[in-house]
Amino acid sequence: MSSFSVAVKPVVERPSHLPADEEAVDLSESIDYTAPPSRQGRKISASADNGGTYELHPLPEYFTERARRPSVLRNDSTADTITLKDLVPKQSLPVLEDAHLKSRIVTATSTGVAIPAIHHRAQIIESERSKSYRRQANLQFAAVCWCFFLEGWNDGTTGPLIPVIQESYHINFAIVSLLFVFNCIGFVLGAGTNIYLNERYGFGKIMFIGSLFQVVSYAMESPHPPFPVMVMAYALAGFGMSLQNAQSNGLVGSLKEHKTTKLNMLHAAYGVGAFISPLVATHFSYERHWSYHFIISTGIAVSNSVLLALVFRFKTQEVLLAEAGQAPGESDAAGSRGANLYSSILNIKDVHFLAVFALIYIGTEVTLGGWIVTFIINEREGGKSAGYVSSGFFGLTLGRLCLIWFSKKVGEHRVIFVYTLLAIALELTVWFVPSIIENGVAISFVGLLLGPMFPILVVHATRILPAWLLTESVGWITGIGMSGSAALPFITGLLASRYGIRSLQPLVVSMMCTLVGVWALVPRTRRVD
């Protein structure tokens, strides 16, 4: 016979904070008993330290390992502590490693068996994991929003500086519009290259590479370089923005929760940058060293590069989405990533409809933002402070935020027609009403109405295009769309050289009318070909 000491409690107390069917067990006291060689079917008498006598019934064979585990045995002859934890498989019950959880009171069920609060621990772990996912998702979204802020800053800079650039370099409308052309060339090259780079390097590396192109571009423009150098710098900026634009739209467009709202917020960040930049650029347009405006741009670009490196850490989009708590979906699992992506994209005719719409939309937006200041100065006899009108137009960020509810209520496909027709009506007043105040207010409302269109386009693309081609398709659509940011402003420059800047309004109105026709060709839902 062997002598053992078993930890039990003679008196069971029920603290007030426990439910009625649970009891707190104190294992501080012990009862000594002598165990015969066989305990089957026998009762065992034992005496406690406090003088009480108790009967110990043998432990049934069908007790689970989960119930037996808390018991602790000590062999008096060897003074070794024996725990049932060492006698059962380790997979039977997870070990509580958290010090906070170990300190919690062990509960006893109505059977009188002590069981750790495993369910509570699982809840805590799940809660902490959810917080970590939300934190990571918010950091990622903030990083791409800052990237879009810089893109808006870039696009809002040129308009207020065009008059001083013309004066400084002694060039006409056609020559100065080469800035738009080469910016677009860089953007289109970036859109084509993005498809290849996305397969080879992945999201994080492409974003960082694109941000470096912007840093180099603004550093080149800061010291008032020769005009050809400035033109090349615009091309580099366009290339870098194209890579970041496609990747950011692809990342947010791949989200499974709050996708529409976040896309609107992402493009609203663009609008914020495009709103603030003309205010700063207009101030520098009065100065002799107007090119110092690009020193500020360089600083923002450097901060963008650092943020992208720290947040995304050169990881792929699939890994980043997983870190934000999103399980792999069709975009990750759908098949042939080794297939010819270029032909796959070009064989989808809806991609071309969306690309043409983006071309006209972005071209109209950049044309108005870039040339409206010159129009107000020459046709409405405004001064250099007319640069603030451009800032009002780029208040399109308000439309991307304030009109979300209206777009959902009317229907995102149908509401494009509403916004475009209202914008045409306002643009007609700018054309025919010779008032600086009225024109400034009308242009601001045109920006408000144009604002939600591109986010709606991207959201619609996620619905009608294959998910596994989404990032590449959005990059292609945006790249083709950016060609409009060169073509239409360049055409405006040519027309202004021949007919005067008053030709701006007829061109803009005709382009808006074309938008209506092109959007009518875009399907409401995904086609089954």
Summary of the structure (lengths in Angstrom):
residues: 529
radius of gyration: 34.5
end to end distance: 82.8
largest distance: 114.5
contacts: 1777
relative contact order: 0.11
helix: 69%
strand: 7%
